[in-house]
Amino acid sequence: MVDSDVNKPETFKRYGNVEGNTSFLVWGDSHLGAILPAIDSAAEKAHVGMAGVVSFRTPPLVELASLTTEGFDNLLLNIRSIEYSRAILKQIESRKFQGILLHARWSNYLVISNFADTFLDSITMALGAG
């Protein structure tokens, strides 16, 4: 899924049972992408449909900017990812998923000062939306 298309429900990539309803959302950074084939296979065997959102270096959290690299060791926050995560939250609100899996390499984001608060707030918002 391309981040500019997140407001369009049909642009969420489908996993598992692609013919049925999308009961679950899987949302994460590239580390989710690494394990997504296994999740997809398990969901297909269980006849469960899922929607998926995978974004490089972007935590599956609302109001937390993504990390981008400039050169090899300079991490900068990408403010555009906040709008992106807000759009995903709107999709969560409109679709009422039965479950949401958030997966990331969380240690990448611990350097951000408000990470812990944002993590808890995002879980609360997702639970309230779904």
C-alpha positions in Angstrom: 0.0 0.0 0.0 1.3 3.5 -0.9 1.0 6.0 2.0 -0.8 8.6 -0.2 -3.6 6.0 -0.7 -4.3 5.2 2.9 -7.6 7.1 2.9 -9.0 4.7 0.3 -10.2 1.4 2.0 -9.7 -0.5 -1.2 -6.0 0.3 -1.2 -5.3 -1.7 2.0 -3.5 -4.9 0.9 -5.5 -8.0 1.7 -4.0 -11.1 3.3 -5.3 -14.5 4.4 -8.7 -15.3 3.1 -8.9 -12.5 0.4 -12.4 -13.6 -0.6 -14.0 -13.0 2.8 -14.4 -10.1 5.1 -11.3 -8.4 6.5 -11.7 -9.1 10.2 -8.3 -8.1 11.3 -5.7 -5.4 10.6 -2.0 -5.9 10.6 0.0 -2.6 10.8 3.7 -2.2 11.2 7.1 -1.1 9.9 9.3 -3.2 7.6 9.8 -5.8 10.4 6.2 -6.7 10.0 6.9 -7.0 6.3 9.5 -9.6 7.1 7.1 -11.9 9.0 4.0 -11.1 6.9 4.3 -14.1 4.6 3.9 -16.4 7.7 1.0 -14.4 9.1 -0.6 -14.4 5.6 -0.3 -18.2 5.4 -1.6 -18.8 8.9 -4.6 -16.5 8.2 -5.3 -18.3 4.9 -5.3 -21.7 6.6 -7.7 -20.4 9.3 -9.9 -18.8 6.7 -9.4 -15.3 8.2 -9.3 -12.2 6.1 -6.9 -9.4 7.0 -6.1 -5.9 5.8 -2.4 -4.9 6.0 -0.4 -1.7 6.2 3.4 -1.9 6.1 5.6 1.2 6.0 9.4 1.4 6.1 10.7 2.9 9.3 7.3 4.1 10.4 6.0 2.8 13.7 2.3 1.7 13.8 1.4 4.5 16.2 -0.7 7.6 16.0 1.1 11.0 16.5 4.6 9.6 16.2 6.7 10.6 13.3 8.7 8.0 11.3 12.4 7.8 11.3 14.3 8.6 8.1 18.0 8.4 7.5 20.2 11.0 6.0 23.6 9.5 5.3 24.4 6.5 7.4 23.9 7.6 11.0 21.8 10.8 11.2 18.2 10.0 12.2 15.5 12.6 11.4 11.8 12.6 12.2 9.5 12.6 9.2 6.5 14.7 10.2 4.4 13.4 7.2 3.9 10.1 8.9 1.7 11.7 11.5 -0.9 12.4 8.9 -0.5 8.9 7.5 -1.1 7.3 10.9 -4.2 9.5 11.5 -5.6 8.3 8.2 -5.1 4.7 9.2 -6.9 5.4 12.5 -9.8 6.8 10.6 -9.9 3.5 8.7 -9.8 1.6 11.9 -12.8 3.6 13.1 -14.8 3.0 9.9 -14.1 -0.7 9.6 -14.4 -1.9 13.2 -11.8 -4.6 13.0 -12.2 -7.6 15.4 -8.5 -7.4 16.1 -5.4 -5.3 15.3 -1.8 -6.6 15.3 0.8 -3.8 15.7 4.3 -5.1 14.9 7.6 -3.2 14.7 11.2 -3.2 15.8 10.2 -1.2 18.8 13.8 -0.6 19.9 14.3 1.7 16.9 11.8 4.2 18.3 12.9 4.3 21.9 15.2 7.2 21.1 12.1 9.4 20.6 11.3 11.3 23.8 7.6 10.8 23.8 7.6 7.2 22.6 6.1 5.6 25.8 3.2 8.0 26.0 2.5 7.8 22.3 2.6 4.0 22.4 0.0 3.9 25.2 -2.1 6.6 23.6 -2.1 4.8 20.3 -3.2 1.5 21.9 -6.0 3.4 23.7 -7.1 5.1 20.4 -7.1 1.8 18.5 -9.1 0.0 21.1 -11.6 2.9 21.3 -11.9 3.0 17.5 -12.3 -0.7 16.9 
